[in-house]
């Protein structure tokens, strides 16, 4: 079932396990901390600690009157120092999260970050991946009196964004995070980086996905297949950094090169790319135009769709479209008039019957 986007105004991200694959590093830092101070860390403890604050973790080991020689603050500081070092060396982003953020931005949704992490830990992650600029509001463990599953973290983020909680979609990987989002009045999308589909659903998640690609499909963003369905020839390529101009978007001239690549792929499908295969008769471009709809930027992947709209005695008209995977929208549309040209005689020629037949077969196969 698709997720309705008509009343969404903001997407609120958790940090650990949603944006960054940090849980293994938290566990590693905690294991080393426990070894350092002589605590026993059980497997069930690791599950219990997901989605709770560092203070709550420290309280589990250092209760009142026990291990008095060590304060919770010292325990947290030691573990935080280890974690910061591991972040710099080993932390990676959850696959697809940057593209999903770009997709959200393309919908004009506001983005918030809601994490129980210590401010310094959150800052080190945001700095490593240069993520802070993506968010319109950031709430960390230092900004709240009550941690997840209390509703305060997500209520405070929604308040900072000036968006009603029921217009916010929370993305969470932990059970406490899901409960926090739901109790705040938000809708919640669970992602199975830390807990199973069944566990997240039982905690109250409205939808559960395994990847951000699956999350995009929930929004009806099914990649280019449906959008470019009328086009029998579709090719895919990556936007290159060098294709951007001084205004930090792909230069308009490059769109015509994308169209050229699409046309050549179509010509190859109908055996019209090499004039020698048709007694010296091949294609020549008589006219082309482009309507620019969206600015393409690096990084992005694009799909180029090509079809023939009209066939005449000596020419045919092609329609072309460029689909941005990052924006999940058509970035450009265009047409091209292709004339059959006799390169041996240096003049126009009738369209070879075999080429016309292949065009008709190709177009009918898509229509069917």
C-alpha contacts under 8 A as a table, 3 or more apart, distances in Angstrom:
res1	aa1	res2	aa2	distance
1	X	218	X	6.98
2	X	217	X	7.54
2	X	218	X	4.62
2	X	219	X	5.70
2	X	220	X	6.09
3	X	218	X	5.39
3	X	219	X	5.18
3	X	220	X	7.53
4	X	7	X	7.49
4	X	8	X	8.00
4	X	219	X	6.81
5	X	8	X	5.27
5	X	219	X	6.86
7	X	167	X	5.96
8	X	11	X	7.81
8	X	109	X	7.35
8	X	167	X	4.84
8	X	168	X	5.92
8	X	169	X	6.92
9	X	108	X	7.92
9	X	109	X	5.14
9	X	110	X	6.33
9	X	163	X	6.90
9	X	167	X	5.41
9	X	168	X	6.08
10	X	109	X	4.94
10	X	110	X	4.46
10	X	111	X	5.63
10	X	112	X	7.29
10	X	163	X	7.09
10	X	167	X	6.61
10	X	168	X	4.82
10	X	169	X	6.38
11	X	104	X	7.62
11	X	109	X	6.78
11	X	110	X	6.34
11	X	111	X	5.05
11	X	112	X	6.25
11	X	168	X	5.72
11	X	169	X	4.90
11	X	170	X	5.95
11	X	171	X	7.41
12	X	111	X	5.90
12	X	112	X	4.53
12	X	113	X	5.65
12	X	114	X	6.59
12	X	154	X	7.78
12	X	157	X	7.75
12	X	168	X	6.79
12	X	169	X	6.04
12	X	170	X	4.64
12	X	171	X	6.18
13	X	18	X	7.02
13	X	19	X	7.43
13	X	111	X	7.56
13	X	112	X	6.09
13	X	113	X	4.88
13	X	114	X	5.98
13	X	170	X	6.05
13	X	171	X	5.10
13	X	172	X	6.85
14	X	17	X	7.58
14	X	18	X	5.79
14	X	19	X	7.01
14	X	113	X	5.95
14	X	114	X	5.11
14	X	115	X	5.35
14	X	170	X	7.75
14	X	171	X	6.25
14	X	172	X	5.63
14	X	173	X	7.69
14	X	177	X	7.78
15	X	18	X	5.42
15	X	19	X	5.07
15	X	20	X	6.33
15	X	113	X	6.90
15	X	114	X	6.96
15	X	115	X	5.64
15	X	122	X	7.86
16	X	19	X	6.26
16	X	20	X	5.51
16	X	21	X	6.46
16	X	22	X	5.39
16	X	23	X	6.47
16	X	115	X	7.55
17	X	20	X	5.54
17	X	21	X	5.03
17	X	22	X	5.95
17	X	23	X	6.17
17	X	94	X	7.34
17	X	172	X	7.94
17	X	173	X	5.95
17	X	193	X	5.98
17	X	194	X	6.67
18	X	21	X	7.10
18	X	94	X	6.51
18	X	97	X	7.86
18	X	171	X	7.23
18	X	172	X	6.40
18	X	173	X	6.11
18	X	191	X	7.24
18	X	193	X	7.32
19	X	93	X	5.94
19	X	94	X	5.46
19	X	97	X	6.10
20	X	91	X	7.16
20	X	92	X	5.93
20	X	93	X	4.23
20	X	94	X	5.00
21	X	24	X	7.26
21	X	91	X	6.71
21	X	92	X	5.83
21	X	93	X	5.77
21	X	94	X	5.39
22	X	25	X	5.25
22	X	26	X	6.26
22	X	87	X	7.92
22	X	91	X	6.33
22	X	92	X	7.55
23	X	26	X	5.05
23	X	27	X	6.21
23	X	50	X	7.97
23	X	194	X	7.97
24	X	27	X	5.11
24	X	28	X	6.12
25	X	28	X	4.92
25	X	29	X	6.04
25	X	83	X	6.58
25	X	86	X	6.48
25	X	87	X	7.40
25	X	90	X	7.91
25	X	91	X	7.41
26	X	29	X	5.18
26	X	30	X	6.04
26	X	83	X	6.38
27	X	30	X	5.04
27	X	31	X	6.01
27	X	46	X	7.01
28	X	31	X	5.12
28	X	32	X	6.30
29	X	32	X	5.25
29	X	33	X	6.12
29	X	79	X	5.70
29	X	80	X	7.78
29	X	82	X	5.56
29	X	83	X	5.44
29	X	86	X	7.83
30	X	33	X	4.93
30	X	34	X	6.07
30	X	79	X	6.09
31	X	34	X	5.17
31	X	35	X	6.22
31	X	41	X	6.76
32	X	35	X	5.08
32	X	36	X	6.10
32	X	79	X	7.89
33	X	36	X	5.00
33	X	37	X	6.33
33	X	75	X	7.36
33	X	78	X	6.79
33	X	79	X	5.66
34	X	37	X	5.29
34	X	38	X	5.67
34	X	39	X	4.63
34	X	40	X	6.42
34	X	41	X	6.72
35	X	38	X	5.15
35	X	39	X	6.22
35	X	40	X	7.58
36	X	39	X	7.95
39	X	61	X	7.14
41	X	45	X	6.44
41	X	46	X	7.62
42	X	45	X	5.13
42	X	46	X	6.89
43	X	46	X	5.38
43	X	47	X	7.01
44	X	47	X	5.35
44	X	48	X	6.27
45	X	48	X	4.94
45	X	49	X	6.12
46	X	49	X	5.31
46	X	50	X	6.82
47	X	50	X	5.66
49	X	52	X	5.67
49	X	57	X	6.43
50	X	174	X	6.45
51	X	116	X	7.36
51	X	148	X	7.05
51	X	174	X	5.49
51	X	175	X	7.13
51	X	176	X	5.69
51	X	177	X	6.28
52	X	56	X	6.48
52	X	57	X	7.26
52	X	116	X	6.84
52	X	147	X	7.09
52	X	148	X	6.62
52	X	176	X	7.40
53	X	56	X	5.22
53	X	57	X	6.45
53	X	116	X	5.65
53	X	117	X	6.63
53	X	141	X	7.27
53	X	147	X	6.81
54	X	57	X	5.01
54	X	58	X	6.12
54	X	76	X	6.49
54	X	117	X	7.36
54	X	118	X	7.42
55	X	58	X	5.10
55	X	59	X	6.08
55	X	72	X	7.22
55	X	76	X	7.24
56	X	59	X	5.00
56	X	60	X	6.40
57	X	60	X	5.26
57	X	61	X	7.05
58	X	61	X	5.44
58	X	62	X	5.94
58	X	72	X	5.47
58	X	75	X	6.55
58	X	76	X	6.61
59	X	62	X	4.97
59	X	63	X	5.53
59	X	72	X	6.78
60	X	63	X	6.48
62	X	66	X	5.96
62	X	67	X	6.13
62	X	68	X	7.87
62	X	70	X	7.77
62	X	71	X	7.27
62	X	72	X	6.36
63	X	66	X	5.48
63	X	67	X	7.74
64	X	68	X	7.86
65	X	68	X	5.98
67	X	70	X	5.73
67	X	71	X	7.86
68	X	71	X	6.67
70	X	74	X	6.55
70	X	75	X	7.12
71	X	74	X	5.27
71	X	75	X	6.42
72	X	75	X	4.98
72	X	76	X	6.09
73	X	76	X	5.16
73	X	77	X	6.03
74	X	77	X	5.05
74	X	78	X	6.11
75	X	78	X	5.37
75	X	79	X	6.29
76	X	79	X	5.21
76	X	80	X	5.88
77	X	80	X	5.03
77	X	81	X	6.13
78	X	81	X	5.27
78	X	82	X	6.44
79	X	82	X	5.16
79	X	83	X	6.11
80	X	83	X	4.99
80	X	84	X	6.08
80	X	121	X	6.98
81	X	84	X	5.21
81	X	85	X	6.40
82	X	85	X	5.21
82	X	86	X	6.31
83	X	86	X	5.00
83	X	87	X	6.06
83	X	121	X	7.70
84	X	87	X	5.06
84	X	88	X	6.46
84	X	121	X	6.49
84	X	124	X	6.69
85	X	88	X	5.35
85	X	89	X	6.49
86	X	89	X	5.07
86	X	90	X	5.54
86	X	91	X	6.80
87	X	90	X	5.58
87	X	91	X	4.73
87	X	124	X	7.42
87	X	125	X	6.80
87	X	128	X	7.97
88	X	91	X	6.64
88	X	128	X	6.97
93	X	97	X	7.20
94	X	97	X	5.86
95	X	98	X	8.00
95	X	211	X	7.54
95	X	212	X	7.35
96	X	99	X	5.41
96	X	100	X	6.17
96	X	211	X	7.42
96	X	212	X	5.46
96	X	213	X	6.57
97	X	100	X	4.97
97	X	101	X	6.18
97	X	212	X	6.21
98	X	101	X	5.07
98	X	102	X	6.26
99	X	102	X	5.03
99	X	103	X	6.14
99	X	326	X	5.92
100	X	103	X	4.90
100	X	104	X	6.22
100	X	212	X	6.38
100	X	213	X	7.69
100	X	216	X	7.04
100	X	326	X	7.89
101	X	104	X	5.02
101	X	105	X	6.21
101	X	134	X	7.80
102	X	105	X	5.03
102	X	106	X	6.20
102	X	326	X	6.25
102	X	327	X	6.86
103	X	106	X	5.08
103	X	107	X	6.64
103	X	326	X	5.88
103	X	327	X	5.36
103	X	328	X	6.78
104	X	107	X	5.20
104	X	108	X	6.73
104	X	109	X	5.79
104	X	110	X	7.94
104	X	111	X	7.92
105	X	108	X	5.03
105	X	109	X	5.67
105	X	110	X	7.21
105	X	111	X	7.90
106	X	109	X	7.60
106	X	327	X	5.68
110	X	135	X	7.57
110	X	136	X	6.38
110	X	161	X	7.39
111	X	134	X	7.07
111	X	135	X	5.01
111	X	136	X	5.56
111	X	137	X	7.00
112	X	135	X	5.27
112	X	136	X	5.77
112	X	137	X	4.82
112	X	138	X	5.83
112	X	139	X	7.98
112	X	157	X	6.48
112	X	158	X	7.85
112	X	161	X	7.38
113	X	135	X	6.54
113	X	137	X	6.34
113	X	138	X	4.70
113	X	139	X	6.11
113	X	140	X	7.99
113	X	157	X	7.43
114	X	138	X	6.18
114	X	139	X	4.93
114	X	140	X	6.12
114	X	153	X	6.36
114	X	154	X	6.50
114	X	157	X	6.60
115	X	122	X	7.82
115	X	139	X	6.29
115	X	140	X	4.88
115	X	141	X	6.33
115	X	153	X	7.64
116	X	140	X	5.45
116	X	141	X	4.24
116	X	147	X	6.42
116	X	148	X	7.22
117	X	121	X	6.23
117	X	122	X	5.91
117	X	140	X	5.85
117	X	141	X	5.22
118	X	121	X	5.20
118	X	122	X	6.21
118	X	140	X	6.43
118	X	141	X	5.25
118	X	142	X	6.22
119	X	122	X	5.20
119	X	123	X	6.02
119	X	140	X	5.70
119	X	141	X	6.42
119	X	142	X	5.82
120	X	123	X	5.00
120	X	124	X	6.20
121	X	124	X	5.23
121	X	125	X	6.51
122	X	125	X	5.28
122	X	126	X	6.21
122	X	140	X	7.23
123	X	126	X	5.09
123	X	127	X	5.95
124	X	127	X	5.13
124	X	128	X	6.10
125	X	128	X	5.19
125	X	129	X	6.53
126	X	129	X	5.57
126	X	130	X	5.53
126	X	131	X	4.89
126	X	132	X	5.53
127	X	130	X	4.92
127	X	131	X	6.76
127	X	132	X	7.29
128	X	131	X	7.97
130	X	133	X	7.31
131	X	134	X	5.59
131	X	135	X	7.64
132	X	135	X	5.84
133	X	136	X	7.64
135	X	138	X	6.68
136	X	161	X	6.78
137	X	157	X	6.45
137	X	160	X	6.12
137	X	161	X	6.11
138	X	157	X	6.88
139	X	142	X	7.82
139	X	143	X	5.98
139	X	144	X	7.82
139	X	153	X	6.93
139	X	156	X	7.36
139	X	157	X	6.09
140	X	143	X	5.50
140	X	144	X	7.23
141	X	144	X	5.74
141	X	147	X	7.12
144	X	147	X	6.72
144	X	152	X	6.97
144	X	153	X	6.42
145	X	152	X	7.85
146	X	150	X	6.03
146	X	152	X	6.24
146	X	153	X	7.45
147	X	150	X	5.68
147	X	151	X	7.98
147	X	152	X	7.10
147	X	153	X	6.58
148	X	151	X	6.71
148	X	152	X	7.61
148	X	153	X	6.79
148	X	176	X	5.53
148	X	177	X	5.75
148	X	179	X	7.53
148	X	180	X	5.26
149	X	176	X	4.48
149	X	177	X	5.85
149	X	178	X	7.53
149	X	179	X	5.27
149	X	180	X	4.10
149	X	181	X	7.85
149	X	183	X	7.96
150	X	153	X	7.21
150	X	179	X	7.66
150	X	180	X	5.18
150	X	183	X	7.25
151	X	154	X	5.87
151	X	155	X	6.03
151	X	179	X	7.91
151	X	180	X	4.63
151	X	181	X	6.35
151	X	182	X	7.71
151	X	183	X	5.32
151	X	184	X	4.53
152	X	155	X	5.00
152	X	156	X	5.85
152	X	180	X	7.68
152	X	184	X	7.19
153	X	156	X	5.33
153	X	157	X	6.37
153	X	180	X	7.49
154	X	157	X	5.00
154	X	158	X	6.11
154	X	165	X	7.87
154	X	180	X	6.98
154	X	181	X	6.03
154	X	184	X	6.21
155	X	158	X	5.21
155	X	159	X	6.09
155	X	165	X	6.71
155	X	184	X	5.72
156	X	159	X	4.98
156	X	160	X	6.18
157	X	160	X	5.11
157	X	161	X	6.26
158	X	161	X	5.06
158	X	162	X	6.01
158	X	163	X	5.29
158	X	164	X	6.31
158	X	165	X	5.79
158	X	168	X	7.30
159	X	162	X	4.88
159	X	163	X	6.33
159	X	164	X	7.41
160	X	163	X	7.85
163	X	167	X	6.62
163	X	168	X	7.21
164	X	167	X	5.39
164	X	168	X	6.92
165	X	168	X	5.19
165	X	184	X	6.62
165	X	185	X	5.51
165	X	186	X	5.06
166	X	169	X	7.92
166	X	185	X	5.51
166	X	186	X	4.83
166	X	187	X	6.79
167	X	186	X	6.98
168	X	186	X	5.45
168	X	187	X	6.52
169	X	186	X	5.94
169	X	187	X	4.95
169	X	188	X	5.60
169	X	189	X	6.98
170	X	178	X	7.93
170	X	181	X	6.17
170	X	186	X	6.54
170	X	187	X	6.11
170	X	188	X	4.63
170	X	189	X	6.01
171	X	188	X	5.92
171	X	189	X	4.85
171	X	190	X	5.81
171	X	191	X	7.13
172	X	177	X	5.74
172	X	178	X	5.86
172	X	188	X	7.14
172	X	189	X	6.39
172	X	190	X	5.00
172	X	191	X	6.16
173	X	177	X	7.00
173	X	178	X	7.44
173	X	190	X	5.57
173	X	191	X	5.04
173	X	192	X	6.05
173	X	193	X	6.09
173	X	194	X	5.79
173	X	195	X	6.68
173	X	200	X	7.72
174	X	177	X	5.05
174	X	178	X	6.26
174	X	190	X	7.92
174	X	194	X	6.52
174	X	195	X	6.61
174	X	200	X	7.39
175	X	178	X	5.15
175	X	179	X	6.27
175	X	195	X	7.62
175	X	199	X	7.34
175	X	200	X	6.01
175	X	203	X	5.75
176	X	179	X	5.06
176	X	180	X	6.03
176	X	203	X	7.89
177	X	180	X	4.99
177	X	181	X	6.22
178	X	181	X	5.25
178	X	182	X	6.20
178	X	188	X	6.39
178	X	190	X	7.08
178	X	200	X	7.19
178	X	203	X	6.32
178	X	204	X	6.44
178	X	205	X	6.01
179	X	182	X	5.17
179	X	183	X	5.98
179	X	203	X	6.12
179	X	204	X	6.50
180	X	183	X	5.26
180	X	184	X	6.18
181	X	184	X	5.14
181	X	185	X	6.62
181	X	186	X	5.41
181	X	187	X	6.96
181	X	188	X	6.29
182	X	185	X	5.20
182	X	186	X	5.32
182	X	187	X	6.27
182	X	188	X	6.57
182	X	204	X	6.87
182	X	205	X	7.69
183	X	186	X	7.43
187	X	205	X	7.61
187	X	206	X	6.45
188	X	204	X	7.79
188	X	205	X	5.12
188	X	206	X	5.46
188	X	207	X	6.78
189	X	205	X	5.81
189	X	206	X	5.98
189	X	207	X	4.85
189	X	208	X	5.62
189	X	209	X	7.46
190	X	197	X	7.89
190	X	200	X	6.16
190	X	201	X	7.77
190	X	205	X	5.70
190	X	206	X	7.64
190	X	207	X	6.10
190	X	208	X	4.47
190	X	209	X	6.27
191	X	194	X	7.84
191	X	195	X	7.96
191	X	197	X	7.92
191	X	208	X	5.67
191	X	209	X	4.99
191	X	210	X	5.42
191	X	211	X	6.75
192	X	195	X	5.24
192	X	196	X	5.50
192	X	197	X	6.23
192	X	200	X	7.78
192	X	208	X	7.26
192	X	209	X	6.43
192	X	210	X	5.06
192	X	211	X	7.69
193	X	210	X	7.13
195	X	199	X	6.21
195	X	200	X	6.50
196	X	199	X	5.21
196	X	200	X	6.25
197	X	200	X	5.31
197	X	201	X	6.04
197	X	208	X	6.08
197	X	209	X	7.60
198	X	201	X	5.17
198	X	202	X	6.02
199	X	202	X	5.09
199	X	203	X	6.24
200	X	203	X	5.08
200	X	204	X	6.58
200	X	205	X	5.70
200	X	208	X	7.10
201	X	204	X	5.15
201	X	205	X	4.77
201	X	206	X	6.94
201	X	207	X	7.36
201	X	208	X	6.97
202	X	205	X	7.24
205	X	208	X	6.62
209	X	212	X	7.45
209	X	214	X	6.01
209	X	215	X	6.10
210	X	214	X	6.72
211	X	214	X	5.23
211	X	215	X	6.44
212	X	215	X	4.67
212	X	216	X	6.22
213	X	216	X	5.19
213	X	217	X	6.51
214	X	217	X	5.05
214	X	218	X	6.42
215	X	218	X	5.07
215	X	219	X	6.84
216	X	219	X	5.28
216	X	220	X	6.79
216	X	221	X	5.20
216	X	222	X	7.02
217	X	220	X	4.97
217	X	221	X	4.72
217	X	222	X	4.88
217	X	223	X	7.68
218	X	221	X	7.01
221	X	328	X	6.41
222	X	225	X	6.86
222	X	226	X	6.91
223	X	226	X	7.38
223	X	227	X	7.83
223	X	325	X	6.43
223	X	328	X	6.65
224	X	227	X	5.20
224	X	228	X	5.69
224	X	229	X	7.95
224	X	303	X	6.90
224	X	323	X	6.45
224	X	325	X	7.25
224	X	328	X	7.56
225	X	228	X	5.44
225	X	229	X	5.66
226	X	229	X	5.02
227	X	230	X	7.89
228	X	231	X	5.57
228	X	234	X	7.74
228	X	305	X	6.11
228	X	321	X	7.80
228	X	323	X	7.87
229	X	232	X	7.45
229	X	366	X	7.83
230	X	307	X	7.58
230	X	366	X	6.69
230	X	367	X	7.24
231	X	234	X	6.69
231	X	305	X	5.31
231	X	306	X	5.30
231	X	307	X	5.05
231	X	366	X	7.10
232	X	305	X	7.40
232	X	306	X	6.65
232	X	307	X	6.04
232	X	362	X	6.59
232	X	363	X	6.27
232	X	365	X	7.63
232	X	366	X	5.34
233	X	262	X	7.78
233	X	265	X	7.30
233	X	266	X	6.12
233	X	305	X	5.76
233	X	306	X	5.30
233	X	307	X	6.72
234	X	262	X	7.36
234	X	303	X	6.45
234	X	304	X	5.41
234	X	305	X	4.41
234	X	306	X	6.40
235	X	262	X	6.61
235	X	265	X	7.51
235	X	303	X	5.57
235	X	304	X	5.31
235	X	305	X	6.74
236	X	301	X	7.15
236	X	302	X	5.71
236	X	303	X	4.33
236	X	304	X	6.25
237	X	301	X	5.85
237	X	302	X	5.58
237	X	303	X	6.53
238	X	299	X	7.65
238	X	300	X	6.01
238	X	301	X	4.37
238	X	302	X	6.10
239	X	243	X	7.11
239	X	297	X	7.21
239	X	298	X	5.76
239	X	299	X	6.13
239	X	300	X	5.36
239	X	301	X	5.89
239	X	302	X	7.06
240	X	243	X	5.43
240	X	244	X	7.62
240	X	298	X	6.31
240	X	299	X	7.20
241	X	244	X	5.95
241	X	298	X	5.59
241	X	299	X	7.27
242	X	245	X	7.77
243	X	249	X	7.92
243	X	250	X	5.32
243	X	251	X	6.35
243	X	254	X	6.77
244	X	247	X	7.56
244	X	248	X	5.53
244	X	249	X	4.81
244	X	250	X	4.03
244	X	251	X	5.60
244	X	297	X	6.82
244	X	298	X	7.35
245	X	248	X	5.44
245	X	249	X	5.91
245	X	250	X	6.10
245	X	251	X	5.48
246	X	249	X	7.68
248	X	297	X	6.91
249	X	295	X	6.05
249	X	296	X	5.65
249	X	297	X	4.73
249	X	298	X	7.51
250	X	254	X	6.75
250	X	255	X	7.88
250	X	295	X	6.82
250	X	296	X	5.35
250	X	297	X	5.64
250	X	298	X	7.78
251	X	254	X	5.56
251	X	255	X	7.40
252	X	255	X	5.52
252	X	256	X	7.42
253	X	256	X	5.55
253	X	257	X	6.96
254	X	257	X	4.98
254	X	258	X	6.38
255	X	258	X	5.01
255	X	259	X	6.33
255	X	290	X	7.90
255	X	332	X	7.73
256	X	259	X	4.93
256	X	260	X	6.14
256	X	290	X	7.51
257	X	260	X	4.86
257	X	261	X	6.28
258	X	261	X	5.19
258	X	262	X	6.39
258	X	304	X	7.25
258	X	322	X	7.94
259	X	262	X	5.01
259	X	263	X	6.16
259	X	304	X	7.26
259	X	320	X	6.75
259	X	321	X	7.97
260	X	263	X	5.05
260	X	264	X	6.19
261	X	264	X	5.21
261	X	265	X	6.31
262	X	265	X	5.16
262	X	266	X	6.38
262	X	304	X	6.01
262	X	305	X	6.84
262	X	306	X	6.21
262	X	320	X	7.72
263	X	266	X	5.07
263	X	267	X	6.17
263	X	306	X	6.82
264	X	267	X	4.95
264	X	268	X	6.18
264	X	273	X	6.67
265	X	268	X	5.22
265	X	269	X	6.44
266	X	269	X	5.09
266	X	270	X	6.54
266	X	306	X	6.92
266	X	307	X	7.95
267	X	270	X	5.27
267	X	271	X	5.95
267	X	272	X	4.81
267	X	273	X	4.91
268	X	271	X	4.95
268	X	272	X	5.99
268	X	273	X	5.28
269	X	272	X	7.73
270	X	273	X	7.99
270	X	355	X	6.00
270	X	358	X	5.29
270	X	359	X	6.23
270	X	362	X	7.92
271	X	274	X	7.22
271	X	277	X	7.44
271	X	355	X	6.92
272	X	275	X	6.73
272	X	277	X	7.46
272	X	278	X	7.34
272	X	282	X	5.96
272	X	283	X	6.90
272	X	355	X	6.67
273	X	282	X	6.58
273	X	283	X	7.12
274	X	277	X	5.65
274	X	278	X	7.46
274	X	282	X	6.40
275	X	278	X	5.32
275	X	279	X	6.49
275	X	280	X	4.51
275	X	281	X	4.73
275	X	282	X	4.28
275	X	283	X	7.73
275	X	342	X	7.99
275	X	343	X	7.38
276	X	279	X	5.32
276	X	280	X	4.82
276	X	281	X	7.09
276	X	282	X	7.95
277	X	280	X	7.17
278	X	281	X	5.28
278	X	282	X	7.01
278	X	352	X	7.28
280	X	342	X	5.56
280	X	343	X	5.52
280	X	344	X	5.70
281	X	340	X	6.41
281	X	341	X	5.36
281	X	342	X	4.34
281	X	343	X	6.07
281	X	344	X	7.82
281	X	349	X	7.19
281	X	352	X	7.77
282	X	340	X	5.69
282	X	341	X	5.44
282	X	342	X	6.56
282	X	343	X	7.16
283	X	338	X	6.09
283	X	339	X	5.76
283	X	340	X	5.02
283	X	341	X	5.91
284	X	338	X	5.71
284	X	339	X	5.38
284	X	340	X	6.44
284	X	341	X	6.22
285	X	288	X	7.44
285	X	336	X	7.13
285	X	337	X	6.19
285	X	338	X	4.90
285	X	339	X	6.39
286	X	336	X	7.58
286	X	337	X	5.52
286	X	338	X	5.81
286	X	339	X	6.32
287	X	336	X	5.65
287	X	337	X	5.14
287	X	338	X	7.43
288	X	334	X	7.24
288	X	335	X	5.56
288	X	336	X	4.22
288	X	337	X	6.32
289	X	334	X	5.38
289	X	335	X	5.58
289	X	336	X	6.67
290	X	332	X	6.72
290	X	333	X	5.72
290	X	334	X	4.17
290	X	335	X	6.79
291	X	332	X	5.59
291	X	333	X	5.23
291	X	334	X	5.87
292	X	295	X	7.57
292	X	331	X	6.46
292	X	332	X	4.64
292	X	333	X	6.79
293	X	330	X	7.00
293	X	331	X	4.95
293	X	332	X	5.12
293	X	333	X	7.60
294	X	329	X	7.93
294	X	330	X	7.22
294	X	331	X	4.38
294	X	332	X	6.71
295	X	331	X	6.67
296	X	300	X	7.57
296	X	324	X	7.34
296	X	331	X	6.95
297	X	300	X	6.53
300	X	324	X	6.93
300	X	325	X	6.51
300	X	326	X	5.61
301	X	324	X	6.30
301	X	325	X	5.47
301	X	326	X	6.90
302	X	322	X	6.50
302	X	323	X	5.40
302	X	324	X	4.71
302	X	325	X	5.75
303	X	322	X	5.78
303	X	323	X	5.07
303	X	324	X	6.76
303	X	325	X	7.58
304	X	320	X	7.04
304	X	321	X	5.68
304	X	322	X	4.60
304	X	323	X	6.31
305	X	320	X	5.55
305	X	321	X	5.18
305	X	322	X	6.50
305	X	323	X	7.95
306	X	318	X	6.81
306	X	319	X	5.84
306	X	320	X	4.65
306	X	321	X	6.79
307	X	318	X	5.56
307	X	319	X	5.40
307	X	320	X	6.66
307	X	363	X	7.16
308	X	311	X	7.49
308	X	316	X	6.88
308	X	317	X	5.74
308	X	318	X	4.29
308	X	319	X	6.11
308	X	359	X	7.46
308	X	363	X	7.23
309	X	316	X	7.54
309	X	317	X	5.66
309	X	318	X	5.71
309	X	319	X	6.48
310	X	316	X	5.50
310	X	317	X	5.21
310	X	318	X	7.41
311	X	315	X	6.19
311	X	316	X	4.28
311	X	317	X	6.59
311	X	356	X	7.83
312	X	315	X	5.19
312	X	316	X	5.77
313	X	350	X	5.84
313	X	351	X	6.01
314	X	339	X	6.00
314	X	340	X	5.54
314	X	348	X	7.45
314	X	349	X	6.10
314	X	350	X	4.35
314	X	351	X	4.68
315	X	337	X	7.07
315	X	338	X	5.46
315	X	339	X	4.26
315	X	340	X	5.75
315	X	350	X	7.76
315	X	351	X	6.43
316	X	337	X	5.98
316	X	338	X	5.43
316	X	339	X	6.71
317	X	335	X	6.94
317	X	336	X	5.73
317	X	337	X	4.54
317	X	338	X	6.19
318	X	335	X	5.46
318	X	336	X	5.08
318	X	337	X	6.32
318	X	338	X	7.55
319	X	333	X	7.57
319	X	334	X	5.90
319	X	335	X	4.55
319	X	336	X	6.62
320	X	333	X	5.66
320	X	334	X	5.08
320	X	335	X	5.89
320	X	336	X	7.89
321	X	330	X	6.85
321	X	331	X	7.64
321	X	332	X	5.71
321	X	333	X	4.39
321	X	334	X	6.35
322	X	330	X	5.73
322	X	331	X	5.51
322	X	332	X	5.17
322	X	333	X	6.43
323	X	328	X	7.02
323	X	329	X	5.80
323	X	330	X	4.37
323	X	331	X	5.63
323	X	332	X	7.39
324	X	327	X	5.33
324	X	328	X	5.45
324	X	329	X	5.62
324	X	330	X	6.13
324	X	331	X	6.02
325	X	328	X	4.88
325	X	329	X	7.30
330	X	333	X	7.47
339	X	348	X	7.19
339	X	351	X	7.96
340	X	348	X	5.96
340	X	349	X	5.43
340	X	350	X	6.26
340	X	351	X	5.44
341	X	346	X	7.18
341	X	347	X	5.82
341	X	348	X	4.39
341	X	349	X	5.24
342	X	345	X	5.49
342	X	346	X	5.54
342	X	347	X	5.39
342	X	348	X	5.80
342	X	349	X	5.68
343	X	346	X	4.85
343	X	347	X	6.98
351	X	355	X	6.97
351	X	356	X	6.75
352	X	355	X	5.33
352	X	356	X	6.42
353	X	356	X	5.06
353	X	357	X	6.13
354	X	357	X	5.11
354	X	358	X	6.27
355	X	358	X	5.13
355	X	359	X	6.25
356	X	359	X	5.17
356	X	360	X	6.28
357	X	360	X	5.15
357	X	361	X	6.15
358	X	361	X	5.00
358	X	362	X	5.99
359	X	362	X	5.13
359	X	363	X	6.08
360	X	363	X	5.23
360	X	364	X	5.97
361	X	364	X	5.21
361	X	365	X	6.05
362	X	365	X	5.24
362	X	366	X	6.72
363	X	366	X	5.43
363	X	367	X	6.36
364	X	367	X	4.88
364	X	368	X	5.99
365	X	368	X	5.18
